[in-house]
Amino acid sequence: MKAMLLAFVAVGVIAVGASQILNNVGFSSEEQATGASVRLGK
């Protein structure tokens, strides 16, 4: 049971960390899908 809880925590930490890293590097879906003819409201 302890190993499963540790795995759930590890998955959460990896998911949050990957999200933050990808947003800071410029791989967010907004930045990838935005072009000259696309208007996204901010």
HELIX and SHEET records of a PDB file:
HELIX    1   1 LYS A    2  VAL A   25  1                                  24    
HELIX    2   2 SER A   29  ALA A   33  1                                   5    
END                                                                             
